[in-house]
């Protein structure tokens, strides 16, 4: 930005008021200074950027003689003669005057926009340049924090919400996620830091790194999850999104240089692939994990093939034969196609039946069980309706060191609900194999639309294994759901599976609750037994973006996740919701 004063020309420069496009310098020694195109002398206020440069369009005879005198040594030139404007000059000036204001306005607007981006969030990070992040939050979101606990009187403290008391809780080490809108403090969080932080009622703030996030659609839970995920990546964690049903996490993965995996199209992901062999001395444990993982993959795929309301596709005899198939491959390569071929091979079954429990003297019964099991998995191999994704060796090469891996399930190819369940089961098995590698990396597995995962009893088994092995495998699970009352539509009241799911959610000691409808509060109270009356009253009326954080037994905190304009635009899913 500069202040420029326009005056009558008195130096060896071409006449003013003449567009630059109509003339070239007559000599390399002549310097032509830029000035703003104006119709009358005056003062030019605060121009920014490059504009039109007025220089001579064409010299008259008197002007040529004057310039020759200026270029001749020892000759004192007289006053520069007034320029005689031609018709072409006038037209050029009028054209330039019509264009210049628009150019200046556009450039000024662009400069202001860029300045705001730099001041607020050049890298898409939390804007900490102001005196207080709360100042920005209050200005932008019109949320005015109440008086903080340490700024109030004893008398007033008696009527403050219990949510305010959380500002005195132990500090959590980790990246900044947002702002506690009641205490006016920066809110930091890391899934594993709560593991290490001392708690008020015990040696640890939480006993697991898992997180449960719930909130009605459009109230900010996905935004908060993405902010948390990127902050965790910056802290050295690795994120795996198990199912991206809306195609929104793929944009985040591309932003951080991660991988996006789409099913079909000749791309295969083998759910029976071997995990990376850990360090020496763990061969026996590794072998057991390979075998148990392959058996679990068989079961979860069969569960995904279960017809609605039907029994589990594999009876006890069929499970015995399937287990034998998994054992027969040992720790060598294995695919679903090869496994089905082995089930259909009568000679192989006859050779193995003497060592199968219950079939020692019944080879015909073993052949029948093997044939029935082969029919269960037949739709997934050799041109079956569910084939072409998981039946062969992996063609998709996933990088375990990638900051984020997203499995995209938004493709129209997965409109079939059964195929979607098969995809979820296969991906879950692959993730378990990756975690069993124990490569020293800490990973976060994000499950959007978690009810799809939790409706598969075999995947619930896998999830419980992840919970028990969280420290050993270095994994945390983030389950994201809409209304908690949706559980009643997925599981029958009093069902065994529902009880197991409730147990899993109760063991997730970090819970982030966004606005829930009043009908969800009773179910929420079952998942959070110590939910206070303040929380029960506040949660149904929470504004967009505000979430109640429950970390272990600490006081609840009301937090707004914050990101600058770059990440906010990246995380915005309103276009996806409107398209749907």
DAFENMO-V512902 format. One record per pair of residues at least 24 apart in sequence whose C-alpha atoms are under 10 Angstrom apart, sorted by the first residue. I is the first residue (numbers start at 1). J is the second residue. If there is no record, write none. Layout:
I J
I J
This chain:
1 45
1 46
1 47
1 48
1 49
1 108
2 44
2 45
2 46
2 47
2 48
2 49
3 43
3 44
3 45
3 46
3 47
3 48
4 35
4 36
4 42
4 43
4 44
4 45
4 46
4 47
5 35
5 36
5 41
5 42
5 43
5 44
5 45
6 35
6 36
6 37
6 38
6 40
6 41
6 42
6 43
6 44
7 40
7 41
7 42
7 43
8 41
9 79
9 80
10 79
10 80
11 70
11 79
11 80
12 66
12 67
12 70
12 71
12 77
12 80
13 55
13 56
13 67
13 80
14 54
14 55
14 56
14 57
14 58
14 59
14 63
14 67
14 80
14 83
15 54
15 55
15 56
15 57
15 58
15 59
15 63
15 80
15 81
15 82
15 83
16 53
16 54
16 55
16 56
16 82
16 83
17 41
17 53
17 54
17 55
17 56
17 57
17 83
17 85
17 89
17 90
17 93
18 52
18 53
18 54
18 55
18 56
18 57
18 58
18 83
18 85
18 89
18 90
18 92
18 93
18 96
19 52
19 53
19 54
19 55
19 56
19 57
19 89
19 90
19 92
19 93
19 94
19 95
19 96
19 97
20 52
20 53
20 54
20 55
20 56
20 57
20 92
21 52
21 53
21 54
21 55
21 56
21 57
21 92
22 54
22 55
22 56
22 57
22 58
22 88
22 89
22 92
23 54
23 55
23 56
23 57
23 58
23 59
24 55
24 56
24 57
24 58
25 55
25 56
26 64
26 67
27 71
29 71
30 71
32 56
36 97
36 100
37 93
37 96
37 97
37 100
37 101
38 93
38 96
38 97
38 100
39 93
39 94
39 97
46 108
47 104
47 105
47 107
47 108
48 104
48 105
48 107
48 108
48 111
49 103
49 104
49 107
49 108
49 111
50 103
50 104
50 107
51 96
51 99
51 100
51 101
51 103
51 104
51 107
52 96
52 97
52 99
52 100
52 103
54 93
54 96
56 83
56 89
57 83
57 85
57 86
57 88
57 89
57 92
58 83
58 84
58 85
58 86
58 89
59 83
59 84
60 84
60 85
116 565
117 564
117 565
117 566
118 565
120 563
120 564
120 565
120 566
121 563
121 564
121 565
121 566
121 567
122 564
122 565
122 566
123 563
123 564
123 565
123 566
123 567
124 563
124 564
124 565
124 566
124 567
124 568
124 569
124 570
125 176
125 177
125 227
125 230
125 231
125 562
125 563
125 564
125 565
125 566
125 567
125 568
126 176
126 177
126 178
126 179
126 227
126 561
126 562
126 563
126 564
126 565
126 567
127 178
127 562
127 563
127 564
127 565
128 186
128 564
132 184
132 185
132 186
133 178
133 179
133 184
133 185
133 186
133 562
134 178
134 179
134 180
134 181
134 182
134 183
134 184
134 185
134 186
135 184
137 178
137 179
137 181
137 560
137 562
138 181
141 543
141 544
141 545
141 560
143 181
143 182
143 543
143 546
143 560
144 181
144 182
144 184
145 180
145 181
145 182
145 183
145 184
146 181
146 182
146 183
146 184
147 181
147 182
147 183
147 184
148 181
148 182
148 183
148 184
148 185
149 182
149 183
149 184
150 183
151 183
161 533
161 534
161 535
162 532
162 533
162 534
162 535
162 555
162 556
162 557
163 532
163 534
163 535
163 548
163 549
163 555
163 556
163 557
163 558
164 555
164 556
164 557
164 558
165 554
165 555
165 556
165 557
166 554
166 555
166 556
166 557
166 558
167 555
167 556
167 557
168 554
168 555
169 199
169 200
169 554
169 555
169 556
169 557
170 194
170 197
170 198
170 199
170 200
170 205
170 554
171 197
171 198
171 199
172 196
172 197
172 198
172 205
173 197
174 231
174 232
174 235
175 228
175 230
175 231
175 232
175 233
175 234
175 235
176 227
176 228
176 231
176 232
176 561
176 562
177 224
177 225
177 227
177 228
177 229
177 230
177 231
177 232
177 559
177 560
177 561
177 562
177 563
178 224
178 227
178 228
178 559
178 560
178 561
178 562
178 563
179 546
179 557
179 558
179 559
179 560
179 561
179 562
180 546
180 547
180 548
180 549
180 557
180 558
180 559
180 560
180 561
181 546
181 557
181 558
181 559
181 560
182 557
182 558
182 559
183 557
183 558
183 559
184 559
185 559
186 559
186 560
187 557
187 558
187 559
187 560
187 561
187 562
188 228
188 231
189 228
189 231
189 232
189 551
190 228
190 229
190 231
190 232
190 235
190 237
191 228
191 232
191 237
191 442
191 444
191 475
191 476
191 477
191 478
191 510
192 442
192 471
192 474
192 475
192 476
194 509
194 510
194 551
194 552
195 471
195 552
199 551
199 552
199 553
199 554
200 552
200 553
200 554
200 555
201 552
201 553
201 554
202 552
202 553
204 552
204 553
205 509
205 510
205 551
205 552
205 553
205 554
206 507
206 508
206 509
206 510
206 551
206 552
206 553
206 554
207 507
207 508
207 509
207 510
207 552
208 467
208 468
208 470
208 471
208 475
208 476
208 477
208 507
208 508
208 509
208 510
208 552
209 444
209 467
209 470
209 471
209 474
209 475
209 476
209 477
209 478
209 508
209 509
209 510
210 444
210 445
210 446
210 466
210 467
210 470
210 475
210 476
210 477
210 478
210 479
210 504
210 505
210 507
210 508
210 509
210 510
210 511
211 444
211 446
211 476
211 477
211 478
211 479
211 480
211 505
211 507
211 508
211 509
211 510
211 511
211 512
211 550
211 551
212 447
212 450
212 477
212 478
212 479
212 480
212 481
212 504
212 505
212 506
212 507
212 508
212 509
212 510
212 511
212 512
212 513
212 550
213 448
213 450
213 478
213 479
213 480
213 481
213 482
213 484
213 508
213 510
213 511
213 512
213 513
213 514
213 547
213 549
214 479
214 480
214 481
214 482
214 483
214 484
214 511
214 512
214 513
214 514
214 515
214 516
214 524
214 547
215 480
215 481
215 482
215 483
215 484
215 512
215 513
215 514
215 515
215 516
215 517
215 520
215 539
215 540
215 547
216 481
216 482
216 483
216 484
216 513
216 514
216 515
216 516
216 517
216 540
216 544
217 481
217 482
217 483
217 514
217 515
217 516
217 577
218 482
218 514
218 515
218 544
218 545
218 573
218 574
218 577
219 482
219 514
219 515
219 516
219 542
219 543
219 544
219 545
219 546
219 547
220 514
220 515
220 543
220 544
220 545
220 546
220 547
220 560
220 561
220 572
220 573
221 480
221 481
221 482
221 512
221 513
221 514
221 515
221 544
221 545
221 546
221 547
221 561
222 248
222 249
222 448
222 480
222 481
222 545
222 571
222 572
222 573
223 545
223 561
223 562
223 563
223 567
223 568
223 570
223 571
223 572
223 573
224 512
224 514
224 545
224 546
224 547
224 559
224 560
224 561
224 562
224 563
224 571
225 446
225 448
225 478
225 480
225 512
225 561
225 571
226 252
226 446
226 561
226 563
226 567
226 568
226 570
226 571
227 561
227 562
227 563
227 567
227 568
227 571
228 561
228 562
229 403
229 404
229 444
229 445
229 446
229 478
230 255
230 256
230 403
230 404
230 567
232 403
232 442
232 443
232 444
233 403
233 404
233 443
233 444
234 403
236 403
236 441
236 442
236 443
237 401
237 402
237 403
237 404
237 441
237 442
237 443
237 444
237 474
237 475
238 400
238 401
238 402
238 403
238 404
238 405
238 441
238 442
238 443
238 444
238 445
238 475
239 402
239 403
239 404
239 405
239 406
239 442
239 443
239 444
239 445
239 446
239 475
239 476
239 477
240 400
240 402
240 403
240 404
240 405
240 406
240 407
240 431
240 443
240 444
240 445
240 446
240 447
240 477
241 404
241 405
241 406
241 407
241 408
241 444
241 445
241 446
241 447
241 448
241 478
242 405
242 406
242 407
242 408
242 409
242 423
242 424
242 425
242 427
242 428
242 431
242 445
242 446
242 447
242 448
242 449
242 450
242 453
243 406
243 407
243 408
243 409
243 410
243 420
243 423
243 424
243 427
243 428
243 445
243 446
243 447
243 448
243 449
243 450
243 452
243 453
244 406
244 407
244 408
244 409
244 410
244 411
244 446
244 447
244 448
244 449
245 407
245 408
245 409
245 410
245 411
245 414
245 420
245 448
245 449
246 408
246 409
246 410
246 411
246 448
246 573
246 576
246 577
246 580
247 406
247 407
247 408
247 409
247 410
247 411
247 573
247 576
248 406
248 408
248 410
248 570
248 571
248 572
248 573
248 576
249 404
249 405
249 406
249 407
249 408
249 448
249 570
249 571
249 573
250 404
250 405
250 406
250 407
250 408
251 406
251 570
251 571
252 404
252 405
252 406
252 567
252 570
252 571
253 402
253 403
253 404
253 405
253 406
254 404
254 405
254 406
255 404
255 567
255 570
256 402
256 403
256 404
257 402
257 403
257 404
257 405
258 398
258 399
258 401
258 402
258 403
258 404
258 405
258 406
259 397
259 398
259 399
259 402
259 403
259 404
259 405
259 406
259 407
260 398
260 404
260 405
260 406
260 407
260 408
261 396
261 397
261 398
261 405
261 406
261 407
261 408
261 409
262 389
262 396
262 406
262 407
262 408
262 409
262 410
262 411
262 413
263 388
263 389
263 390
263 396
263 407
263 408
263 409
263 410
263 411
263 413
263 414
263 423
264 387
264 388
264 389
264 390
264 411
264 413
264 414
265 388
265 389
265 413
266 388
266 389
266 395
266 396
267 388
267 389
267 390
267 392
267 393
267 394
267 395
267 396
267 397
268 387
268 388
268 389
268 390
268 391
268 392
268 393
268 394
268 395
268 396
268 397
269 335
269 388
269 389
269 390
269 391
269 392
269 393
269 394
269 395
269 396
269 397
269 398
269 423
269 426
269 427
269 430
270 334
270 335
270 336
270 389
270 390
270 391
270 392
270 393
270 394
270 395
270 396
270 426
270 427
270 429
270 430
271 297
271 298
271 301
271 334
271 335
271 336
271 389
271 390
271 391
271 392
271 393
271 394
271 423
271 425
271 426
271 427
271 428
271 429
271 430
271 431
271 432
271 433
272 296
272 297
272 298
272 326
272 333
272 334
272 335
272 336
272 390
272 391
272 392
272 393
272 394
272 426
272 429
272 430
272 433
273 331
273 332
273 333
273 334
273 335
273 392
273 393
273 394
273 429
273 430
273 433
273 434
274 331
274 332
274 333
274 334
274 430
274 433
274 434
274 436
274 437
275 331
275 430
275 431
275 432
275 433
275 434
275 435
275 436
275 437
275 438
276 400
276 433
276 434
276 435
276 436
276 437
276 438
276 439
277 436
277 437
277 438
277 439
278 436
278 437
278 438
278 439
278 440
279 437
279 438
279 439
286 331
286 436
286 437
287 330
287 331
288 330
288 331
289 331
289 432
289 433
289 436
289 437
290 326
290 327
290 330
290 331
290 332
290 432
290 433
290 436
291 323
291 326
291 327
291 328
291 329
291 330
291 331
292 323
292 326
292 327
293 326
293 429
293 430
293 432
293 433
293 436
293 462
294 322
294 323
294 325
294 326
294 327
294 329
294 334
294 429
294 430
294 433
295 319
295 322
295 323
295 324
295 325
295 326
295 327
296 323
296 425
296 429
296 432
296 458
296 459
296 461
296 462
297 326
297 336
297 425
297 426
297 427
297 428
297 429
297 430
297 432
297 458
297 459
297 462
298 322
298 323
298 326
298 336
298 339
298 377
298 425
298 426
298 429
298 458
299 323
299 425
299 457
299 458
299 459
300 421
300 422
300 424
300 425
300 426
300 428
300 429
300 456
300 457
300 458
300 459
300 460
300 461
300 462
301 376
301 377
301 380
301 421
301 422
301 423
301 424
301 425
301 426
301 429
301 456
301 458
301 459
302 373
302 376
302 377
302 422
302 425
302 456
302 458
303 421
303 422
303 425
303 455
303 456
303 457
303 458
303 459
304 417
304 418
304 419
304 420
304 421
304 422
304 423
304 424
304 425
304 426
304 455
304 456
304 457
304 458
304 459
305 376
305 377
305 379
305 380
305 386
305 418
305 419
305 421
305 422
306 376
306 418
306 421
306 456
307 418
308 418
313 372
313 373
313 375
313 376
313 377
314 369
314 372
314 373
314 376
315 369
315 372
315 373
316 369
317 356
317 357
317 358
317 359
317 365
317 366
317 368
317 369
317 370
317 372
317 373
318 366
318 367
318 368
318 369
318 370
318 371
318 372
318 373
318 374
318 376
319 369
319 370
319 373
320 356
320 357
320 358
320 359
320 366
320 369
320 370
321 349
321 352
321 353
321 356
321 357
321 359
321 366
321 367
321 369
321 370
321 371
321 373
322 369
322 370
322 373
322 374
323 356
324 349
324 352
324 353
324 355
324 356
324 357
325 349
325 352
325 370
328 352
333 393
334 391
334 392
334 393
335 390
335 391
335 392
335 393
335 394
336 377
336 378
336 380
336 381
336 390
336 391
336 392
336 393
337 377
337 378
337 380
337 381
337 382
337 387
337 390
337 391
337 392
337 393
338 381
338 391
338 392
339 374
339 377
339 391
340 370
340 371
340 373
340 374
340 375
340 376
340 377
340 378
340 380
340 381
340 391
341 374
341 378
341 381
342 370
342 371
342 374
343 367
343 368
343 369
343 370
343 371
343 372
343 373
343 374
343 375
344 368
344 370
344 371
344 372
344 373
344 374
344 375
345 370
345 371
345 374
346 370
346 371
380 419
380 422
385 419
386 416
386 418
386 419
386 420
386 422
386 423
387 419
389 419
389 422
389 423
389 426
390 422
390 423
390 426
390 427
398 434
400 434
400 435
400 437
400 439
400 441
400 443
401 439
401 441
403 443
404 443
404 444
404 445
405 445
406 445
406 446
417 452
420 452
421 452
421 453
421 455
421 456
424 452
424 453
424 456
424 459
425 453
425 456
425 458
425 459
425 462
428 453
428 459
428 462
428 463
429 459
429 462
432 462
432 463
432 465
432 466
432 473
432 475
434 473
435 466
435 469
435 470
435 472
435 473
435 474
435 475
436 466
436 469
436 472
436 473
436 474
436 475
437 473
438 472
438 473
438 474
438 475
439 473
439 474
440 472
440 473
440 474
441 473
441 474
441 475
442 470
442 471
442 473
442 474
442 475
442 476
443 470
443 473
443 474
443 475
443 476
443 477
444 474
444 475
444 476
444 477
444 478
445 475
445 476
445 477
445 478
445 479
446 476
446 477
446 478
446 479
446 480
447 477
447 478
447 479
447 480
447 481
448 478
448 479
448 480
448 481
448 482
449 479
449 480
449 481
449 482
450 478
450 479
450 480
450 481
450 482
451 479
451 480
451 481
451 482
451 484
451 486
451 487
451 489
451 490
451 491
451 501
452 481
452 490
453 479
454 479
454 487
454 490
454 491
454 497
454 498
454 500
454 501
454 504
455 487
455 490
455 491
455 497
455 498
455 501
456 497
457 496
457 497
457 498
457 500
457 501
460 497
460 500
460 501
460 504
461 500
461 501
463 501
463 504
464 500
464 501
464 503
464 504
467 504
467 507
467 508
477 508
478 508
478 510
478 511
479 505
479 508
479 511
480 512
482 514
482 515
482 516
483 514
483 515
483 516
483 517
483 519
483 520
483 521
483 523
483 524
484 513
484 516
484 517
484 519
484 520
484 521
484 522
484 523
484 524
484 527
485 516
485 517
485 518
485 519
485 520
485 521
485 522
485 523
485 524
486 520
486 523
487 520
487 523
488 523
502 526
502 527
503 527
507 552
508 551
508 552
509 550
509 551
509 552
509 553
510 549
510 550
510 551
510 552
510 553
511 547
511 548
511 549
511 550
511 551
511 552
511 556
512 546
512 547
512 548
512 549
512 550
512 551
512 556
512 557
512 558
512 559
513 539
513 542
513 546
513 547
513 548
513 549
513 550
513 558
514 539
514 540
514 541
514 542
514 543
514 544
514 545
514 546
514 547
514 548
514 549
514 558
514 559
515 539
515 540
515 541
515 542
515 543
515 544
515 545
515 546
515 547
515 548
516 540
516 541
516 542
517 541
531 556
532 556
